[in-house]
Amino acid sequence: MKRPGRRGTQLACLFLLGCLLFNFPMLALFNVPAKILGLPVLYAYVFTVWLLLIVLLAVVMERKD
C-alpha cells in the first residue's frame, strides 16, 4: 500500500481549512449589514476565501516533490 506523501497531506489540510472557513461560526462573523467596495461583507469574505483556497491549491499542485 502506498503512503499518501506530503502532497496528499497538504491537500487534506487545505480541504479541512476550507471546511472550517466555510462553516457556520466563520460565516456568522461576517454576516453583518455593512459593505466593502459596494459588496456585502459576507460576499466579499466568501469570494476572498474561495480565491485564497484556489491559489493555495495551485501552489500545492505545481510544487515538485
C-alpha positions as CSV (number, residue, x, y, z in Angstrom):
1,M,0.0,0.0,0.0
2,K,1.4,3.4,-1.0
3,R,1.6,6.1,1.6
4,P,-0.1,9.4,0.8
5,G,3.0,11.5,0.9
6,R,3.4,15.2,1.5
7,R,1.2,16.4,-1.3
8,G,-1.7,14.3,-0.1
9,T,-1.3,15.6,3.5
10,Q,-1.3,19.2,2.2
11,L,-4.4,18.6,0.1
12,A,-6.2,17.1,3.1
13,C,-5.2,20.1,5.2
14,L,-6.5,22.5,2.5
15,F,-9.8,20.6,2.4
16,L,-10.1,20.9,6.2
17,L,-9.2,24.6,6.1
18,G,-11.9,25.1,3.5
19,C,-14.4,23.3,5.6
20,L,-13.5,25.4,8.6
21,L,-13.6,28.7,6.8
22,F,-17.0,28.0,5.0
23,N,-18.8,26.6,8.1
24,F,-21.2,28.3,10.4
25,P,-19.1,30.1,13.1
26,M,-16.9,31.8,10.5
27,L,-19.7,32.8,8.2
28,A,-21.7,34.2,11.1
29,L,-18.8,36.5,12.0
30,F,-19.0,38.2,8.6
31,N,-22.8,38.3,8.2
32,V,-23.2,42.0,9.1
33,P,-25.1,44.7,7.3
34,A,-22.0,46.5,6.0
35,K,-20.4,46.8,2.6
36,I,-16.8,46.6,1.3
37,L,-16.4,48.2,-2.1
38,G,-20.1,48.0,-2.6
39,L,-20.3,44.3,-1.8
40,P,-21.9,42.9,1.3
41,V,-19.2,41.8,3.8
42,L,-20.3,38.2,3.7
43,Y,-20.0,38.0,-0.1
44,A,-16.6,39.7,0.0
45,Y,-15.4,37.1,2.6
46,V,-16.7,34.1,0.7
47,F,-15.1,35.2,-2.6
48,T,-11.8,36.2,-0.9
49,V,-11.5,32.8,0.9
50,W,-12.5,31.0,-2.3
51,L,-9.8,32.7,-4.2
52,L,-7.2,32.1,-1.4
53,L,-8.0,28.4,-1.4
54,I,-7.7,28.2,-5.2
55,V,-4.3,29.9,-5.1
56,L,-3.1,27.6,-2.3
57,L,-4.3,24.6,-4.2
58,A,-2.4,25.7,-7.3
59,V,0.8,26.2,-5.2
60,V,0.5,22.7,-3.7
61,M,-0.2,21.1,-7.1
62,E,2.5,22.9,-9.0
63,R,5.3,22.3,-6.4
64,K,7.6,19.4,-7.3
65,D,8.1,16.8,-4.5
